[in-house]
Amino acid sequence: MDPTDPIAVLAALIRCPSVTPHEGGALTTLQELVEPLGFSVERPVFTEAGTPDIENFYAACGTGPHLCFAGHTDVVPTGDEADWSAPPFAAEIRDGMLYGRGAVDMKGGIAAFVAAVARRKARGEPGDGRISLLITGDEEGPAINGTIKLLDWVAARGERFDASLVGEPTNPNALGDMIKIGRRGSLSGTVAVKGRQGHVAYPHLADNPLRTIVAVADRLMAEPFDEGTAAFPPTNLEITSIDTGNPATNVIPGRSTLTFNIRFSDAWTPESLKTEVLRRVEAARTGGSYRVGRDAAEIAVEWRGRPSESFLTRSDDLIASLSASVASVTGKSPQLSTTGGTSDARFIKDHCPVVEFGLVGQTMHMADERVPIADLEALTEIYDQFLSRWFASRAAVAA
């Protein structure tokens, strides 16, 4: 396989059915591609009780200023394969598109970066510094045995990164639209209300917890948390489920739960946001409008998962090098954004400045996930130019 051809590289990666948490041959394929380019490869496996073991990938070559390309080879399930116009792991090319699970999110970004590095090697360009690939198989899963542990493993070996580029799909409509220079924080929780089960015809003998859950939902969502900041859109809370586990129509449930997620700006920390959520829940609990003549409901709030803090990258040479490369190839001045969901950049930012740029994300996680061949070639050229610009900026600083 020609490693300078991002189409061939991506097709090979797509043919590996690496649905989280399975490696599926993707890391082996990647190893076979980069070792001939001079990379040393290690594949540590991390474990934690209650979660699947995850094989990870770290490859590095060169010395000097250290740029880390980060990403993941794991993909989400295909869903009903009957919804696909081609087998999801066949890597079919049709009408200028390459189809397959992971084409956009994010094996395409990995393929473009590998091809960019291979082209530089083929041109015989002198080594500008150290390049590494930090690839996990756990980004689409719990994100416990992946990037966060791999970063600590690298740091324990005495390695340090000067900057990182994450190849997630960042562009909303066309290649060149957007660079991510930060991410909103994320906080999830569940509110549980205890009531008293009973017959719907005898409500005075029961206590419907849904009355209080409705009040909690209203308090959580009605009042804006903020109006956004200079770098971030407004903080937003969404209720993702309300549940009683009650299939009967003639039974008042004894318990009800509400689950929510908040994507928040740099106006908040996870702790300050937790305080605000608890304030709103308590106001709903004691408000009384839904429980006339009854004592305030018994409510418990449980925080779910690991909260992610918001972050903003402040590295002029990193952002400028990537922006100039995008503009050179696409003719666009990319928007610098903090919108969208979370990514493994939330872990990398604790080790070095990090930016994100990859393909157009419109088909990620969908049936018939696909990438235009032209976009894959253009992304490879962007990464190639970015490597030259960033290493040149580091050399200028050193001089």
Secondary structure as UniProt FT lines:
FT   TURN            3..4
FT   HELIX           6..14
FT   TURN            20..21
FT   TURN            24..25
FT   HELIX           26..34
FT   HELIX           35..37
FT   STRAND          40..42
FT   STRAND          45..46
FT   TURN            49..50
FT   STRAND          54..55
FT   STRAND          57..61
FT   STRAND          66..72
FT   HELIX           81..83
FT   TURN            88..89
FT   STRAND          93..94
FT   TURN            95..96
FT   STRAND          97..99
FT   TURN            101..106
FT   HELIX           107..122
FT   TURN            123..124
FT   STRAND          130..136
FT   TURN            139..142
FT   HELIX           147..156
FT   TURN            157..158
FT   STRAND          163..166
FT   TURN            175..176
FT   STRAND          178..180
FT   STRAND          182..183
FT   STRAND          185..194
FT   STRAND          198..199
FT   TURN            200..201
FT   HELIX           203..205
FT   HELIX           209..222
FT   STRAND          236..243
FT   STRAND          251..252
FT   STRAND          255..264
FT   TURN            266..267
FT   HELIX           270..287
FT   TURN            289..290
FT   TURN            292..293
FT   STRAND          298..308
FT   STRAND          311..312
FT   HELIX           316..330
FT   STRAND          335..337
FT   HELIX           345..348
FT   TURN            349..351
FT   STRAND          354..356
FT   TURN            362..365
FT   TURN            367..368
FT   STRAND          370..372
FT   HELIX           373..398
//
